[in-house]
Amino acid sequence: MESGKKKNNETDDTSNTTVGRPPKDPVNLKSVTIKLRLTPSEAAEIRDQASLSGYKQVAPFIVRTFMSKGAGVTIYLNPCDLFMLGQLGNNVNQIAKKINSGCCIERSWVDEISHAKMIIQNFYLDLNSLLADREVRRLNR
């Protein structure tokens, strides 16, 4: 008999294994429902905030917002800024790859990295300011 083939009467040795995701721990199952009455404007505001935060469903947004340290306080970052930050990171990675491959350094690369550094520093300062403001609001409750 060839090593890769089985006879018709041979059983597959993987027949006892299950396919799919293993069941969740009973402690982590989400089985409790809370009904909440809201005005139409309140519900619309929550849906809008969830959408702005990148959530497709409202429930995970509410849970994440409430369970966070600053319960009820969410920091909104401009998606355009985050996209630009990602592009800057990508540019810096490409420049680093070229330099690490033994390519000579061009002046435009140094300018690009200096520009990226300035933007990232400003973003960092803005983010720290938002986080400090969030902490102050949490402490004042």
Buried (B, 14 or more C-beta within 10 A) or exposed (E): EEEEEEEEEEEEEEEEEEEEEEEEEEEEEEEEEEEEEEEEEEEEEBBEBBEBBEBEEBEEBBEEBEEBEBEEBBEEBEEEBEEBBEEBEEBBEEBEEBEEEEEEEEEEBEEBBEEBEEBBEEBEEEEEEEEEEBEEEBEEE
